[in-house]
Amino acid sequence: MQRYYLGTSLLVAALVHEPGTTAASGFLKQVEPNLWQISPWVETELASAFAMQCRRGVITPTERDLAWSRYGAMRNQRLQMVRVEAVDFAVAARFCLSDPPPLRAGDALHLALCLRQNSCLASFDRALCQAASQHRVAVHQLLVNG
């Protein structure tokens, strides 16, 4: 069975009402919960995304806190936390130094984890999905409109 590494964009859409929420919820309903993976880096990015949305006035502090609470319940009940290892940083560095498409360090780390875990990246992030394909990482790109 295919394991899915849930990208931050997917989790944000699943936990905060936004244009991709329907697609994110539909995807999560199709995939067995015991096959969902994240890393501590996803958790950090998720907290940052919620904080930025709150600062920009997209969500209220109450909505931010509720989304973080829902994430905590999801993490405890359904998500497998993938441990980040030294080799993942080395692979991420190699990905960053490779030819286009360009990668940010955090995105390269996501791809390195997917590669080591033989997981499929599930994300709305078009550039990240393109880079995943370039680096032989299986990808399931979600689209906002289905």
Secondary structure, DSSP 8 states (H G I E B T S, - for coil): ---EEE-HHHHHHHHS-STTHHHHHHHHHHS-GGGEEE-HHHHHHHHHHHHHHHHTTSS-HHHHHHHHHHHHHHHHHH-EE----HHHHHHHHHHHHSSSS---HHHHHHHHHHHHHT-EEEES-HHHHHHHHHTT--EEE--TT-
